[in-house]
Amino acid sequence: MSAAAPEQREFAIRVAAIDDLFVAFDARPVAERSLRDEVRLWLLDEWEHVRGARPSILHVHAPATDRAVTDEHAVGVAVRADLRAHTRRLHYANPLNRRERIAVWAGVLIFLITIAISTLLDKEFTGVLIAGISQGIVVIGWVALWDPAQRVAGDIVPHYFLRKRYAEIAEVELRFAWHDAPGNVPVAVDMT
């Protein structure tokens, strides 16, 4: 008795509304919007499960009530554009806003200042209390450097290794499965 082949897993995402795919508060036309980080990461995780079968379709399961107001072509353009943008270096795909750039530069500057102060204290003074203060100042510098280090280790490095996956997913066709209620069977599957 041979075991049945495992059922092929669908490459799909389910959303409560089409707008849930995109960054909140983005007032640009749908075709120009960026995917939410959670959506992009979900697609990457799902792609890893189905990648061996190389599915050619990504099904977007959404409520039928969104169908009349959804420009399916524009959604597809936005999804592909976002994924293609993420095949480039992260500072092009997801640039830092002004506040984040200031935080990075401030963190690096504070770190360098605390190192200079600590070195000056270590050279000019001896004693346990001064050594403790010196080390405390260095800890403040390391804490200030946390955000820039997180950007490198938590964002830039993983992104470098995921760029090829983004390119693979960007080539997948987008289709919509409209549902009358969450978890129910599709009302219609659009093959456009």
Z-matrix of the N, CA and C atoms (Angstrom, degrees):
N
C 1 1.447
C 2 1.525 1 108.28
N 3 1.306 2 115.99 1 119.55
C 4 1.466 3 119.82 2 -179.00
C 5 1.524 4 109.94 3 -91.22
N 6 1.308 5 113.79 4 145.98
C 7 1.465 6 119.42 5 179.59
C 8 1.521 7 108.90 6 -75.34
N 9 1.302 8 115.71 7 142.25
C 10 1.455 9 120.60 8 178.50
C 11 1.526 10 109.02 9 -69.64
N 12 1.302 11 115.29 10 144.50
C 13 1.461 12 119.92 11 177.94
C 14 1.524 13 109.04 12 -65.05
N 15 1.317 14 116.91 13 140.44
C 16 1.461 15 118.39 14 -180.00
C 17 1.531 16 110.95 15 -62.88
N 18 1.318 17 115.88 16 144.08
C 19 1.454 18 120.65 17 -179.74
C 20 1.523 19 109.51 18 -65.55
N 21 1.319 20 115.31 19 137.69
C 22 1.453 21 121.10 20 -179.33
C 23 1.528 22 109.50 21 -66.82
N 24 1.296 23 117.81 22 129.85
C 25 1.455 24 123.25 23 179.77
C 26 1.523 25 109.64 24 -78.22
N 27 1.309 26 116.33 25 134.31
C 28 1.454 27 122.12 26 179.59
C 29 1.530 28 109.31 27 -77.13
N 30 1.316 29 116.42 28 138.13
C 31 1.458 30 121.09 29 172.64
C 32 1.518 31 106.04 30 -87.23
N 33 1.338 32 116.07 31 105.79
C 34 1.457 33 119.45 32 -171.05
C 35 1.518 34 111.26 33 -153.32
N 36 1.310 35 113.81 34 161.55
C 37 1.453 36 121.97 35 173.06
C 38 1.521 37 107.32 36 -138.96
N 39 1.321 38 115.88 37 140.73
C 40 1.463 39 121.57 38 178.59
C 41 1.522 40 108.28 39 -112.76
N 42 1.331 41 115.43 40 130.35
C 43 1.460 42 120.39 41 178.78
C 44 1.524 43 109.54 42 -127.87
N 45 1.331 44 115.41 43 151.53
C 46 1.465 45 120.79 44 177.83
C 47 1.527 46 111.11 45 -77.27
N 48 1.318 47 116.01 46 -21.89
C 49 1.465 48 122.65 47 176.49
C 50 1.524 49 107.44 48 -159.34
N 51 1.314 50 116.72 49 149.43
C 52 1.462 51 120.53 50 -179.48
C 53 1.525 52 110.79 51 -58.13
N 54 1.335 53 117.68 52 -35.63
C 55 1.468 54 120.64 53 178.91
C 56 1.520 55 112.34 54 -60.72
N 57 1.328 56 118.60 55 -21.56
C 58 1.466 57 121.73 56 179.04
C 59 1.526 58 112.26 57 -66.80
N 60 1.318 59 117.70 58 -15.07
C 61 1.464 60 120.61 59 177.20
C 62 1.534 61 111.43 60 -72.25
N 63 1.320 62 116.02 61 -27.06
C 64 1.460 63 120.67 62 -168.08
C 65 1.520 64 112.96 63 -110.28
N 66 1.335 65 114.44 64 161.59
C 67 1.461 66 121.88 65 178.63
C 68 1.533 67 108.39 66 -57.46
N 69 1.317 68 115.62 67 132.23
C 70 1.461 69 120.67 68 179.47
C 71 1.528 70 110.73 69 -63.50
N 72 1.289 71 116.69 70 149.97
C 73 1.461 72 125.28 71 175.22
C 74 1.527 73 113.82 72 73.38
N 75 1.324 74 118.98 73 3.29
C 76 1.459 75 121.85 74 -179.91
C 77 1.524 76 108.48 75 -78.57
N 78 1.321 77 116.61 76 115.07
C 79 1.462 78 121.66 77 -175.94
C 80 1.529 79 112.88 78 -95.68
N 81 1.319 80 117.18 79 2.93
C 82 1.467 81 119.49 80 179.23
C 83 1.529 82 109.65 81 -68.05
N 84 1.335 83 117.12 82 163.91
C 85 1.467 84 118.94 83 174.55
C 86 1.533 85 110.13 84 -57.81
N 87 1.312 86 116.80 85 151.44
C 88 1.462 87 122.00 86 -174.88
C 89 1.527 88 111.67 87 -52.35
N 90 1.311 89 118.27 88 -43.37
C 91 1.468 90 121.70 89 -176.28
C 92 1.527 91 112.90 90 -62.71
N 93 1.334 92 118.11 91 -17.29
C 94 1.466 93 121.81 92 -178.01
C 95 1.526 94 113.24 93 -104.07
N 96 1.308 95 117.82 94 0.27
C 97 1.462 96 120.81 95 -175.61
C 98 1.525 97 111.85 96 -78.86
N 99 1.336 98 114.10 97 157.40
C 100 1.470 99 121.53 98 177.53
C 101 1.519 100 109.68 99 -100.36
N 102 1.314 101 115.29 100 147.10
C 103 1.460 102 120.15 101 175.62
C 104 1.525 103 110.03 102 -68.86
N 105 1.313 104 115.93 103 149.00
C 106 1.462 105 120.19 104 171.45
C 107 1.523 106 108.02 105 -66.36
N 108 1.315 107 116.85 106 147.97
C 109 1.464 108 120.93 107 179.11
C 110 1.524 109 110.96 108 -56.95
N 111 1.335 110 117.06 109 -40.77
C 112 1.465 111 120.95 110 -178.82
C 113 1.525 112 111.44 111 -61.91
N 114 1.327 113 116.71 112 -38.26
C 115 1.467 114 121.19 113 179.18
C 116 1.521 115 109.84 114 -67.01
N 117 1.318 116 116.20 115 -46.49
C 118 1.474 117 120.61 116 -179.58
C 119 1.527 118 110.65 117 -60.40
N 120 1.335 119 116.81 118 -43.92
C 121 1.466 120 120.67 119 179.48
C 122 1.523 121 111.22 120 -67.65
N 123 1.320 122 117.89 121 -36.91
C 124 1.464 123 121.20 122 176.29
C 125 1.532 124 109.93 123 -61.53
N 126 1.329 125 116.51 124 -45.65
C 127 1.462 126 120.07 125 179.30
C 128 1.523 127 111.17 126 -61.37
N 129 1.328 128 117.30 127 -41.14
C 130 1.466 129 120.32 128 177.34
C 131 1.522 130 111.45 129 -61.76
N 132 1.332 131 116.61 130 -45.24
C 133 1.469 132 120.38 131 179.79
C 134 1.522 133 111.00 132 -63.21
N 135 1.319 134 116.55 133 -44.88
C 136 1.471 135 119.92 134 179.12
C 137 1.531 136 111.21 135 -64.93
N 138 1.317 137 116.29 136 -37.97
C 139 1.465 138 120.54 137 179.78
C 140 1.532 139 110.87 138 -60.25
N 141 1.306 140 116.58 139 -38.55
C 142 1.463 141 120.15 140 178.86
C 143 1.536 142 111.26 141 -61.51
N 144 1.335 143 117.38 142 -31.96
C 145 1.467 144 120.75 143 179.71
C 146 1.529 145 112.24 144 -75.84
N 147 1.321 146 117.41 145 -30.86
C 148 1.471 147 120.49 146 -173.55
C 149 1.519 148 113.16 147 -111.55
N 150 1.298 149 117.70 148 -2.82
C 151 1.458 150 122.58 149 -171.96
C 152 1.539 151 113.02 150 -57.07
N 153 1.314 152 116.67 151 -37.32
C 154 1.460 153 119.99 152 -178.91
C 155 1.518 154 112.89 153 -59.45
N 156 1.318 155 116.80 154 -33.14
C 157 1.469 156 121.44 155 179.82
C 158 1.526 157 112.09 156 -85.36
N 159 1.306 158 116.98 157 -8.32
C 160 1.467 159 123.34 158 -179.17
C 161 1.529 160 112.41 159 47.45
N 162 1.334 161 116.63 160 63.72
C 163 1.470 162 117.90 161 178.33
C 164 1.523 163 110.69 162 -63.30
N 165 1.316 164 115.66 163 146.24
C 166 1.460 165 119.73 164 -178.87
C 167 1.520 166 112.28 165 -100.97
N 168 1.341 167 115.72 166 -1.51
C 169 1.464 168 119.95 167 -175.75
C 170 1.519 169 110.20 168 -132.74
N 171 1.332 170 115.38 169 136.21
C 172 1.457 171 123.02 170 169.34
C 173 1.518 172 106.18 171 -107.86
N 174 1.330 173 116.23 172 117.29
C 175 1.459 174 120.64 173 177.45
C 176 1.523 175 109.41 174 -89.85
N 177 1.318 176 115.08 175 128.53
C 178 1.452 177 121.73 176 174.65
C 179 1.524 178 106.30 177 -104.54
N 180 1.315 179 115.71 178 110.14
C 181 1.462 180 121.02 179 178.92
C 182 1.526 181 107.62 180 -89.38
N 183 1.332 182 115.17 181 119.90
C 184 1.468 183 120.53 182 -175.77
C 185 1.523 184 109.63 183 -140.91
N 186 1.322 185 116.93 184 161.00
C 187 1.466 186 119.80 185 -179.99
C 188 1.530 187 111.81 186 -68.44
N 189 1.303 188 115.82 187 141.73
C 190 1.465 189 121.30 188 -179.92
C 191 1.519 190 111.68 189 -61.22
N 192 1.313 191 117.19 190 -24.58
C 193 1.468 192 119.96 191 179.28
C 194 1.534 193 111.99 192 -65.21
N 195 1.328 194 118.23 193 -21.29
C 196 1.469 195 121.91 194 177.54
C 197 1.527 196 112.81 195 -84.34
N 198 1.323 197 116.53 196 -13.64
C 199 1.461 198 119.76 197 -171.43
C 200 1.525 199 112.99 198 -60.03
N 201 1.310 200 117.40 199 -43.03
C 202 1.468 201 120.86 200 -175.73
C 203 1.527 202 112.41 201 -66.79
N 204 1.325 203 117.64 202 -28.37
C 205 1.469 204 120.22 203 -176.23
C 206 1.527 205 112.87 204 -104.79
N 207 1.329 206 117.23 205 7.38
C 208 1.462 207 120.86 206 -177.66
C 209 1.519 208 111.00 207 -102.44
N 210 1.307 209 115.32 208 126.34
C 211 1.457 210 121.65 209 172.17
C 212 1.528 211 106.32 210 -90.45
N 213 1.319 212 115.80 211 96.12
C 214 1.459 213 121.20 212 -173.90
C 215 1.522 214 112.01 213 -59.74
N 216 1.305 215 116.48 214 -38.55
C 217 1.465 216 119.79 215 179.12
C 218 1.537 217 110.42 216 -63.40
N 219 1.331 218 116.64 217 -44.42
C 220 1.471 219 120.70 218 -179.77
C 221 1.524 220 110.88 219 -63.78
N 222 1.322 221 117.44 220 -39.36
C 223 1.470 222 120.42 221 177.53
C 224 1.526 223 109.43 222 -62.28
N 225 1.326 224 116.90 223 -44.68
C 226 1.463 225 120.83 224 178.31
C 227 1.521 226 112.02 225 -61.47
N 228 1.321 227 117.01 226 -41.55
C 229 1.470 228 121.55 227 177.93
C 230 1.524 229 109.84 228 -62.11
N 231 1.330 230 116.67 229 -44.59
C 232 1.474 231 120.65 230 -178.91
C 233 1.519 232 111.57 231 -64.11
N 234 1.327 233 117.16 232 -43.93
C 235 1.470 234 120.97 233 -179.40
C 236 1.526 235 109.93 234 -62.84
N 237 1.331 236 116.74 235 -48.62
C 238 1.468 237 120.07 236 -179.73
C 239 1.529 238 111.90 237 -63.27
N 240 1.328 239 116.92 238 -42.79
C 241 1.463 240 120.50 239 -179.39
C 242 1.526 241 110.79 240 -62.34
N 243 1.323 242 116.82 241 -42.20
C 244 1.460 243 120.07 242 179.28
C 245 1.529 244 110.51 243 -64.14
N 246 1.313 245 116.67 244 -46.08
C 247 1.468 246 119.79 245 -179.26
C 248 1.522 247 111.32 246 -65.96
N 249 1.319 248 116.87 247 -39.39
C 250 1.471 249 119.62 248 177.25
C 251 1.527 250 111.06 249 -66.09
N 252 1.321 251 117.15 250 -37.32
C 253 1.472 252 120.07 251 177.39
C 254 1.526 253 109.80 252 -60.95
N 255 1.329 254 116.95 253 -33.73
C 256 1.462 255 120.18 254 -178.49
C 257 1.531 256 113.31 255 -80.37
N 258 1.322 257 117.33 256 2.63
C 259 1.465 258 119.62 257 171.82
C 260 1.532 259 109.93 258 -83.97
N 261 1.318 260 116.19 259 -10.30
C 262 1.465 261 121.76 260 177.63
C 263 1.519 262 109.58 261 -93.81
N 264 1.330 263 115.64 262 175.91
C 265 1.464 264 120.05 263 178.00
C 266 1.522 265 109.86 264 -59.02
N 267 1.315 266 116.54 265 150.35
C 268 1.460 267 121.63 266 -172.65
C 269 1.520 268 112.93 267 -60.34
N 270 1.330 269 118.68 268 -34.67
C 271 1.466 270 117.99 269 -178.59
C 272 1.525 271 112.36 270 -69.05
N 273 1.340 272 118.24 271 -14.07
C 274 1.461 273 121.80 272 171.05
C 275 1.529 274 110.54 273 -90.22
N 276 1.309 275 116.21 274 -41.86
C 277 1.466 276 121.65 275 -175.61
C 278 1.518 277 112.35 276 -73.58
N 279 1.314 278 116.73 277 -38.97
C 280 1.462 279 121.34 278 -175.61
C 281 1.530 280 108.79 279 -142.90
N 282 1.326 281 116.48 280 71.17
C 283 1.468 282 118.66 281 -175.30
C 284 1.524 283 111.75 282 -66.27
N 285 1.309 284 114.61 283 151.73
C 286 1.460 285 120.24 284 176.33
C 287 1.526 286 109.31 285 -70.79
N 288 1.326 287 115.94 286 141.26
C 289 1.460 288 118.30 287 173.94
C 290 1.533 289 108.30 288 -80.73
N 291 1.306 290 117.46 289 176.81
C 292 1.464 291 121.14 290 -174.94
C 293 1.526 292 111.86 291 -59.49
N 294 1.317 293 117.43 292 -44.23
C 295 1.463 294 121.18 293 -179.64
C 296 1.523 295 110.89 294 -60.92
N 297 1.320 296 117.13 295 -42.27
C 298 1.469 297 120.78 296 179.96
C 299 1.529 298 111.35 297 -67.75
N 300 1.334 299 117.50 298 -39.01
C 301 1.477 300 120.30 299 177.30
C 302 1.520 301 110.98 300 -63.47
N 303 1.330 302 116.13 301 -42.86
C 304 1.467 303 119.79 302 177.94
C 305 1.523 304 110.10 303 -62.18
N 306 1.331 305 117.43 304 -42.26
C 307 1.474 306 120.89 305 179.90
C 308 1.524 307 111.39 306 -62.30
N 309 1.323 308 117.26 307 -40.41
C 310 1.465 309 120.59 308 178.94
C 311 1.528 310 110.21 309 -64.57
N 312 1.332 311 117.36 310 -49.98
C 313 1.462 312 120.32 311 -178.98
C 314 1.521 313 111.55 312 -64.39
N 315 1.329 314 116.73 313 -39.32
C 316 1.466 315 119.83 314 178.44
C 317 1.523 316 110.33 315 -64.84
N 318 1.326 317 117.80 316 -41.07
C 319 1.459 318 121.12 317 178.55
C 320 1.517 319 112.30 318 -61.19
N 321 1.326 320 116.43 319 -45.20
C 322 1.469 321 120.75 320 179.15
C 323 1.530 322 110.14 321 -65.42
N 324 1.325 323 116.81 322 -43.97
C 325 1.462 324 120.69 323 -179.70
C 326 1.534 325 111.67 324 -63.98
N 327 1.319 326 117.30 325 -44.74
C 328 1.473 327 120.86 326 177.70
C 329 1.522 328 110.63 327 -61.57
N 330 1.322 329 116.79 328 -40.99
C 331 1.467 330 120.57 329 178.19
C 332 1.532 331 110.69 330 -59.73
N 333 1.321 332 116.66 331 -48.34
C 334 1.471 333 120.25 332 -179.21
C 335 1.532 334 111.58 333 -63.98
N 336 1.317 335 117.49 334 -40.35
C 337 1.468 336 120.82 335 178.29
C 338 1.526 337 110.75 336 -63.68
N 339 1.334 338 116.79 337 -43.72
C 340 1.473 339 119.05 338 -179.40
C 341 1.530 340 111.34 339 -66.35
N 342 1.313 341 118.08 340 -34.80
C 343 1.466 342 120.83 341 176.39
C 344 1.529 343 109.53 342 -64.62
N 345 1.341 344 116.51 343 -43.31
C 346 1.470 345 119.90 344 179.76
C 347 1.528 346 110.61 345 -63.51
N 348 1.321 347 117.53 346 -44.34
C 349 1.465 348 120.85 347 179.57
C 350 1.518 349 110.85 348 -63.95
N 351 1.319 350 116.15 349 -43.97
C 352 1.465 351 120.09 350 179.76
C 353 1.527 352 111.28 351 -62.61
N 354 1.314 353 116.96 352 -43.10
C 355 1.466 354 120.87 353 178.83
C 356 1.523 355 110.75 354 -63.60
N 357 1.324 356 116.96 355 -41.83
C 358 1.461 357 121.54 356 177.99
C 359 1.532 358 110.89 357 -61.89
N 360 1.331 359 116.83 358 -44.96
C 361 1.462 360 120.20 359 178.30
C 362 1.525 361 111.55 360 -61.84
N 363 1.340 362 116.66 361 -42.86
C 364 1.468 363 120.83 362 -179.31
C 365 1.525 364 111.64 363 -64.24
N 366 1.338 365 117.62 364 -36.08
C 367 1.465 366 121.05 365 -178.90
C 368 1.532 367 112.34 366 -76.95
N 369 1.311 368 116.92 367 -38.42
C 370 1.461 369 121.00 368 -172.68
C 371 1.532 370 113.93 369 -85.81
N 372 1.314 371 116.72 370 -28.39
C 373 1.459 372 119.22 371 -173.76
C 374 1.524 373 111.10 372 -128.09
N 375 1.294 374 115.13 373 151.17
C 376 1.459 375 121.00 374 172.31
C 377 1.526 376 106.44 375 -120.78
N 378 1.266 377 114.55 376 159.07
C 379 1.458 378 118.35 377 -179.82
C 380 1.511 379 110.59 378 128.87
N 381 1.310 380 113.26 379 152.13
C 382 1.464 381 120.41 380 -175.97
C 383 1.526 382 110.99 381 -68.05
N 384 1.311 383 117.03 382 -42.50
C 385 1.463 384 120.66 383 -177.55
C 386 1.528 385 110.75 384 -63.02
N 387 1.309 386 117.24 385 -44.76
C 388 1.469 387 121.14 386 179.46
C 389 1.528 388 110.25 387 -65.59
N 390 1.328 389 117.79 388 -39.56
C 391 1.470 390 121.03 389 177.80
C 392 1.525 391 109.97 390 -62.19
N 393 1.332 392 117.12 391 -40.28
C 394 1.464 393 120.69 392 178.32
C 395 1.518 394 111.76 393 -65.11
N 396 1.317 395 116.67 394 -43.10
C 397 1.467 396 121.02 395 177.36
C 398 1.525 397 110.06 396 -62.96
N 399 1.324 398 116.10 397 -42.24
C 400 1.462 399 121.60 398 178.95
C 401 1.533 400 110.94 399 -58.93
N 402 1.325 401 116.16 400 -45.11
C 403 1.469 402 119.80 401 179.47
C 404 1.530 403 111.36 402 -67.83
N 405 1.333 404 116.54 403 -36.07
C 406 1.464 405 120.28 404 176.18
C 407 1.514 406 112.00 405 -61.62
N 408 1.315 407 115.91 406 -39.86
C 409 1.467 408 120.78 407 177.68
C 410 1.528 409 110.53 408 -64.38
N 411 1.326 410 117.10 409 -39.74
C 412 1.472 411 120.79 410 177.83
C 413 1.533 412 110.45 411 -63.99
N 414 1.339 413 116.83 412 -39.39
C 415 1.474 414 120.10 413 177.93
C 416 1.526 415 110.33 414 -60.98
N 417 1.332 416 117.44 415 -41.42
C 418 1.468 417 120.94 416 176.61
C 419 1.533 418 110.04 417 -58.65
N 420 1.332 419 116.39 418 -41.57
C 421 1.467 420 120.63 419 177.95
C 422 1.516 421 112.48 420 -62.64
N 423 1.328 422 117.15 421 -42.05
C 424 1.466 423 120.77 422 178.73
C 425 1.521 424 111.15 423 -65.55
N 426 1.318 425 116.70 424 -38.34
C 427 1.468 426 120.05 425 177.63
C 428 1.527 427 109.82 426 -63.88
N 429 1.326 428 117.37 427 -41.25
C 430 1.464 429 121.22 428 178.33
C 431 1.523 430 111.43 429 -63.59
N 432 1.313 431 116.70 430 -28.83
C 433 1.468 432 121.60 431 -178.94
C 434 1.526 433 112.52 432 -83.81
N 435 1.322 434 117.52 433 -3.83
C 436 1.468 435 120.90 434 -174.93
C 437 1.527 436 112.63 435 -59.26
N 438 1.337 437 118.95 436 -49.06
C 439 1.469 438 120.94 437 -178.67
C 440 1.529 439 112.87 438 -61.64
N 441 1.334 440 118.82 439 -47.49
C 442 1.463 441 117.26 440 177.09
C 443 1.537 442 112.79 441 -61.04
N 444 1.324 443 116.71 442 -38.55
C 445 1.468 444 119.39 443 179.36
C 446 1.523 445 110.76 444 -67.23
N 447 1.331 446 116.69 445 -37.57
C 448 1.466 447 120.43 446 178.46
C 449 1.525 448 110.07 447 -64.63
N 450 1.312 449 117.63 448 -39.30
C 451 1.466 450 121.09 449 178.68
C 452 1.528 451 110.42 450 -59.99
N 453 1.337 452 116.25 451 -42.20
C 454 1.467 453 119.74 452 -179.75
C 455 1.531 454 110.92 453 -71.81
N 456 1.331 455 116.28 454 -55.28
C 457 1.469 456 120.28 455 -173.57
C 458 1.521 457 112.91 456 -75.43
N 459 1.332 458 117.60 457 -33.52
C 460 1.459 459 119.77 458 -174.63
C 461 1.509 460 114.57 459 -96.35
N 462 1.335 461 117.38 460 -19.84
C 463 1.463 462 119.88 461 -176.50
C 464 1.531 463 113.08 462 -119.82
N 465 1.327 464 117.36 463 -55.77
C 466 1.464 465 120.83 464 -172.26
C 467 1.528 466 111.94 465 -67.63
N 468 1.323 467 117.25 466 -48.36
C 469 1.470 468 119.87 467 -177.45
C 470 1.532 469 111.84 468 -64.51
N 471 1.350 470 119.54 469 -50.84
C 472 1.471 471 117.71 470 177.66
C 473 1.531 472 112.64 471 -60.03
N 474 1.337 473 116.36 472 -38.45
C 475 1.465 474 119.37 473 179.88
C 476 1.527 475 111.16 474 -60.30
N 477 1.310 476 117.16 475 -39.84
C 478 1.464 477 121.08 476 179.15
C 479 1.531 478 111.15 477 -55.41
N 480 1.328 479 116.45 478 -41.74
C 481 1.460 480 120.44 479 -177.78
C 482 1.528 481 113.41 480 -81.68
N 483 1.324 482 118.01 481 -12.29
C 484 1.465 483 121.30 482 -178.34
C 485 1.522 484 113.20 483 -100.95
N 486 1.302 485 118.55 484 -4.58
C 487 1.462 486 121.09 485 -176.09
C 488 1.524 487 112.64 486 -58.88
N 489 1.302 488 117.88 487 -38.04
C 490 1.465 489 120.99 488 179.40
C 491 1.529 490 110.74 489 -65.58
N 492 1.342 491 116.89 490 -37.88
C 493 1.465 492 120.79 491 178.91
C 494 1.534 493 110.41 492 -64.95
N 495 1.330 494 116.30 493 -40.90
C 496 1.460 495 119.30 494 177.61
C 497 1.529 496 110.18 495 -59.60
N 498 1.314 497 117.10 496 -41.51
C 499 1.466 498 120.60 497 179.16
C 500 1.522 499 110.74 498 -63.16
N 501 1.329 500 117.50 499 -40.17
C 502 1.470 501 120.75 500 178.71
C 503 1.525 502 110.98 501 -63.59
N 504 1.322 503 116.90 502 -46.05
C 505 1.466 504 120.35 503 -177.76
C 506 1.527 505 110.65 504 -67.84
N 507 1.324 506 117.71 505 -33.77
C 508 1.469 507 121.33 506 -178.71
C 509 1.518 508 111.87 507 -62.45
N 510 1.310 509 118.04 508 -22.72
C 511 1.463 510 121.42 509 -178.82
C 512 1.525 511 112.90 510 -87.83
N 513 1.315 512 117.33 511 -4.86
C 514 1.460 513 121.62 512 -178.32
C 515 1.525 514 109.37 513 -80.80
N 516 1.338 515 115.80 514 138.01
C 517 1.458 516 121.53 515 178.52
C 518 1.526 517 110.48 516 -72.86
N 519 1.319 518 116.47 517 141.65
C 520 1.455 519 122.42 518 179.20
C 521 1.526 520 109.05 519 -98.99
N 522 1.322 521 116.24 520 129.53
C 523 1.471 522 121.49 521 174.43
C 524 1.519 523 108.28 522 -131.49
N 525 1.301 524 114.53 523 151.89
C 526 1.458 525 120.30 524 -177.49
C 527 1.516 526 110.52 525 -108.68
N 528 1.318 527 115.73 526 138.12
C 529 1.456 528 122.84 527 172.39
C 530 1.520 529 105.74 528 -117.93
N 531 1.307 530 115.90 529 110.63
C 532 1.465 531 121.28 530 -175.35
C 533 1.515 532 108.64 531 -92.28
N 534 1.322 533 117.07 532 130.77
C 535 1.459 534 123.04 533 -176.91
C 536 1.520 535 110.02 534 -116.21
N 537 1.349 536 114.72 535 146.22
C 538 1.461 537 117.96 536 178.73
C 539 1.518 538 112.02 537 -76.46
N 540 1.331 539 117.87 538 -25.23
C 541 1.466 540 122.72 539 176.20
C 542 1.520 541 107.31 540 -155.81
N 543 1.339 542 117.40 541 153.65
C 544 1.468 543 119.09 542 -179.66
C 545 1.528 544 112.09 543 -55.20
N 546 1.311 545 115.85 544 130.62
C 547 1.459 546 121.63 545 176.86
C 548 1.512 547 114.23 546 86.93
N 549 1.328 548 118.45 547 -8.92
C 550 1.451 549 121.12 548 -179.86
C 551 1.515 550 110.81 549 -87.60
N 552 1.302 551 115.71 550 171.54
C 553 1.462 552 121.20 551 -178.74
C 554 1.522 553 109.80 552 -70.25
N 555 1.315 554 117.23 553 154.24
C 556 1.465 555 120.25 554 -178.17
C 557 1.517 556 111.97 555 -63.17
N 558 1.336 557 115.64 556 144.99
C 559 1.443 558 121.69 557 171.46
C 560 1.523 559 107.42 558 -74.12
N 561 1.315 560 115.86 559 -43.28
C 562 1.465 561 121.61 560 178.62
C 563 1.517 562 107.77 561 -160.46
N 564 1.296 563 115.38 562 146.39
C 565 1.445 564 120.82 563 173.84
C 566 1.507 565 107.15 564 -108.16
N 567 1.312 566 115.73 565 117.01
C 568 1.471 567 121.32 566 -178.06
C 569 1.514 568 108.60 567 -79.08
N 570 1.296 569 116.87 568 128.52
C 571 1.460 570 121.80 569 -177.27
C 572 1.530 571 111.92 570 -101.74
N 573 1.329 572 117.76 571 19.72
C 574 1.458 573 119.71 572 -179.60
C 575 1.492 574 111.55 573 -87.04
